Amino acid sequence: MILSTKLNMIKLRLKRFGKKKEASFRIVACNSTSRRDGRPLQELGFYNPRTKETRLDTEALRIRLSQGAQPTNVVRTLLEKGGLLEKIERPSIKIGKEKLLKKNKEEQSNAKKEDNS
């Protein structure tokens, strides 16, 4: 008889707390299927977007990352700023930069055409 075990991926995500319109967040490790404010497996840090204050439990974060935990985009940027992850350029940022360069070139070419007229 084979017992089926359901394996859930561990995610590093933000858990909201604080007063209304004065949100702060805890960086937590939780199952990928759990709710945003559900019970976490472990609390790993703190982030306040109003004051840009960040506190990270570096040892616990390194352990979770070595176990294969996947950070969300916002947590990834916080870990990159904290020096725990190597900074990578995500495809969405690359596409946005390309669109911005294309737009600037078009504006410059339109300005030259108007100057020549």
C-alpha positions in Angstrom: 0.0 0.0 0.0 1.4 3.4 -1.1 0.5 6.4 1.1 0.1 9.5 -1.0 1.8 12.6 0.6 0.9 16.0 -0.7 4.0 18.2 -0.9 3.4 21.9 -0.8 6.0 24.3 -1.9 7.3 26.7 0.8 6.9 30.4 -0.2 8.5 33.4 1.4 5.9 36.1 1.4 4.6 39.2 3.2 2.0 38.9 6.0 0.1 42.1 6.6 -0.5 43.5 10.0 -1.0 46.9 11.7 -3.8 49.5 11.6 -6.0 50.4 8.7 -4.0 52.5 6.2 -0.9 52.1 8.3 0.1 48.6 7.1 3.3 46.9 8.1 4.4 43.5 7.0 6.1 40.4 8.4 8.3 38.3 6.1 7.1 34.7 6.7 7.6 31.2 5.4 4.4 29.4 4.7 2.9 26.8 2.4 2.1 28.0 -1.1 -1.6 27.0 -0.7 -2.2 28.9 2.6 -3.9 32.3 2.9 -2.0 35.6 2.9 -2.7 36.2 6.6 -2.8 32.5 7.6 -0.7 30.8 10.1 3.0 30.9 9.0 5.6 28.1 9.4 8.1 30.7 10.6 8.5 34.5 10.9 11.7 35.6 9.2 11.7 39.4 9.3 9.8 42.7 9.2 9.2 45.4 6.6 7.6 48.8 7.0 6.9 50.4 3.6 6.2 53.8 5.1 9.6 54.2 6.8 11.4 51.7 4.6 12.5 49.9 7.7 13.6 46.3 7.1 14.7 43.7 9.6 15.8 40.3 8.4 16.7 37.1 10.3 19.5 36.2 8.0 20.3 32.8 9.4 16.7 31.6 9.2 16.3 33.0 5.7 19.5 31.3 4.5 18.2 28.0 5.9 14.8 28.4 4.2 16.4 29.4 0.9 18.7 26.4 1.0 15.6 24.2 1.6 14.2 25.5 -1.7 11.7 28.1 -0.5 10.6 30.5 -3.3 10.3 34.2 -2.5 7.6 36.4 -4.0 8.7 39.3 -6.1 8.5 41.9 -3.3 10.3 39.6 -0.8 13.0 38.9 -3.5 13.7 42.7 -3.9 14.0 43.0 -0.1 16.4 40.1 0.1 18.4 41.6 -2.8 18.7 44.9 -0.9 19.7 43.0 2.2 22.4 41.1 0.3 21.0 37.6 0.8 20.2 37.1 -2.9 22.1 37.9 -6.0 20.4 40.6 -7.9 18.9 39.4 -11.2 17.1 41.4 -13.9 13.6 40.0 -14.2 12.0 39.8 -17.7 9.3 42.4 -16.9 11.9 45.0 -16.0 13.9 44.2 -19.2 10.8 44.6 -21.3 9.9 47.9 -19.6 13.3 49.3 -20.2 13.1 48.3 -23.9 9.7 50.0 -24.3 11.0 53.2 -22.6 14.1 53.3 -24.9 11.8 52.8 -28.0 9.5 55.6 -26.8 12.4 58.0 -26.2 13.8 57.3 -29.7 10.4 58.0 -31.3 10.1 61.3 -29.4 13.6 62.4 -30.5 12.9 61.5 -34.1 9.5 63.4 -34.0 11.3 66.4 -32.4 13.9 66.4 -35.2 11.2 66.2 -37.9 9.4 69.2 -36.4 12.7 71.2 -36.2 13.4 70.5 -39.9 9.9 71.6 -41.0 
